[in-house]
Amino acid sequence: MLAPATVWIVEDDPLYREAVAVVLADAPDVIAVEAFEAVEDALEALDAGGAPDVVLTDLQLPGLSGLDGLRQFRARAAGAHLVVLTVFEDEDRIVEAIAAGAGGYLLKPSSAEAIAEAVRTARRGGAPITPRIAARVLDVFGRLVRPGLEPDDYGLTDREREVLQLLVDGATKGAVADALFLSPHTVDVHVRNIYGKLQVHSRGGAVAKALREGLAT
């Protein structure tokens, strides 16, 4: 049996943040709940020695985005289970959140029971996902290039493919620069070229297309 969990909530809407905190505080398998308005506040708590078992985070937040937060938590809160709790259900954000480290994805407004069960599922190693989101995830992966078929490489250079793979892996632009020994400006140029060749307008669009068409793994 798992020990009671410490759950962190990162949510900028004070009413919703408090409502989720109250729900989880009443759950018998939750020992502590901490709520934060912004990713930066949660990172300060991490630096002060905080150790969440589960992090529930929105995607649209003041300051650092929820996607940035997922990447930071994945790197700095080893062992924490990361679950998105948001209104966004577009394919690009879903794919990018998963690439950034999310192990679950719930749509607002989820019921009190669904949120509490999501915490339990995540701690058991499962992936709590709203059924509508699960259908979208299956659709994305169902459209992946099938084995044996040669994907269109869109004219990507070897370096651009390296950059794209790192983006799919959830690396920030700074991390891409460090990994490939490039300047931030050069990384920006590669990213713009990738967007142009793939005919997308965002990182999420590039990640989704790369996974769909076998340009990255």
MOFENMO-V349691 format. One record per residue. N is the residue number from 1. RES is the residue in one small letter. NEAR is the number of other C-alpha atoms within 8 Angstrom. D_LAST is the distance of its C-alpha to the last C-alpha in Angstrom with 1 decimal. Layout:
N RES NEAR D_LAST
N RES NEAR D_LAST
This chain:
1 m 2 35.2
2 l 3 33.2
3 a 5 35.2
4 p 8 35.7
5 a 11 32.9
6 t 13 32.9
7 v 14 31.2
8 w 12 30.5
9 i 14 30.5
10 v 15 29.4
11 e 14 31.1
12 d 10 33.3
13 d 7 35.4
14 p 8 38.3
15 l 6 39.5
16 y 8 36.1
17 r 13 35.3
18 e 9 38.7
19 a 8 38.4
20 v 11 35.1
21 a 12 36.7
22 v 8 39.8
23 v 10 37.9
24 l 12 36.0
25 a 10 39.1
26 d 7 40.8
27 a 8 38.2
28 p 6 39.6
29 d 7 36.4
30 v 13 35.9
31 i 9 38.0
32 a 8 37.2
33 v 12 35.8
34 e 9 35.2
35 a 11 34.6
36 f 12 33.6
37 e 11 33.9
38 a 13 31.2
39 v 14 28.2
40 e 8 30.4
41 d 9 33.0
42 a 10 30.6
43 l 8 29.3
44 e 8 33.0
45 a 9 33.6
46 l 11 30.7
47 d 7 32.4
48 a 6 35.7
49 g 6 34.4
50 g 7 33.1
51 a 8 30.7
52 p 11 29.4
53 d 11 28.1
54 v 15 26.6
55 v 13 25.9
56 l 12 26.3
57 t 13 25.5
58 d 11 26.0
59 l 11 23.7
60 q 7 26.5
61 l 13 28.7
62 p 7 31.1
63 g 7 30.0
64 l 10 26.5
65 s 11 24.3
66 g 12 23.0
67 l 10 19.4
68 d 9 20.8
69 g 10 22.5
70 l 13 19.5
71 r 12 18.0
72 q 9 21.4
73 f 11 22.0
74 r 12 18.8
75 a 7 20.0
76 r 7 23.7
77 a 11 24.4
78 a 7 22.9
79 g 5 23.2
80 a 12 23.8
81 h 11 22.3
82 l 16 21.1
83 v 15 22.0
84 v 13 22.2
85 l 12 25.6
86 t 12 25.9
87 v 7 27.3
88 f 7 24.2
89 e 8 22.4
90 d 6 20.7
91 e 10 17.2
92 d 10 16.0
93 r 10 17.5
94 i 12 16.2
95 v 12 12.5
96 e 15 13.3
97 a 12 15.4
98 i 10 12.9
99 a 10 10.5
100 a 14 13.9
101 g 11 14.8
102 a 13 16.7
103 g 12 17.3
104 g 13 19.7
105 y 14 20.8
106 l 13 24.4
107 l 11 26.3
108 k 7 29.7
109 p 5 32.3
110 s 8 31.3
111 s 6 34.3
112 a 8 35.6
113 e 6 34.9
114 a 8 31.3
115 i 11 30.6
116 a 11 32.4
117 e 8 30.6
118 a 10 27.2
119 v 9 28.2
120 r 8 29.3
121 t 11 26.1
122 a 16 23.9
123 r 10 26.1
124 r 6 26.0
125 g 6 22.3
126 g 8 21.7
127 a 8 19.9
128 p 12 22.7
129 i 9 21.8
130 t 9 24.3
131 p 6 24.4
132 r 6 24.0
133 i 12 20.8
134 a 9 19.5
135 a 8 20.4
136 r 9 18.4
137 v 11 15.2
138 l 8 15.9
139 d 8 16.5
140 v 11 13.3
141 f 9 11.3
142 g 6 14.3
143 r 8 13.7
144 l 10 10.3
145 v 9 11.1
146 r 5 12.8
147 p 4 12.6
148 g 4 15.0
149 l 6 14.9
150 e 4 14.4
151 p 8 12.7
152 d 5 14.8
153 d 6 13.7
154 y 6 16.2
155 g 5 17.9
156 l 10 15.4
157 t 6 16.7
158 d 6 14.9
159 r 7 15.7
160 e 12 14.4
161 r 11 11.0
162 e 8 11.3
163 v 12 12.6
164 l 14 10.0
165 q 11 7.2
166 l 10 9.9
167 l 13 10.8
168 v 14 7.7
169 d 8 8.5
170 g 11 11.9
171 a 12 13.9
172 t 7 17.1
173 k 10 18.4
174 g 8 20.7
175 a 8 18.1
176 v 14 16.3
177 a 12 19.8
178 d 8 20.6
179 a 7 17.5
180 l 6 18.0
181 f 6 21.8
182 l 10 22.2
183 s 7 24.7
184 p 9 23.8
185 h 6 25.4
186 t 8 23.2
187 v 13 20.0
188 d 9 21.6
189 v 8 22.4
190 h 10 18.8
191 v 11 17.6
192 r 8 20.5
193 n 9 19.8
194 i 12 16.2
195 y 13 17.8
196 g 9 20.4
197 k 10 18.5
198 l 9 16.2
199 q 6 19.4
200 v 9 18.4
201 h 8 20.4
202 s 7 18.5
203 r 9 15.5
204 g 10 14.7
205 g 10 15.1
206 a 14 12.7
207 v 14 9.9
208 a 13 11.0
209 k 10 11.3
210 a 13 8.0
211 l 13 6.4
212 r 12 9.6
213 e 11 9.8
214 g 10 6.8
215 l 12 7.1
216 a 9 3.8
217 t 7 0.0
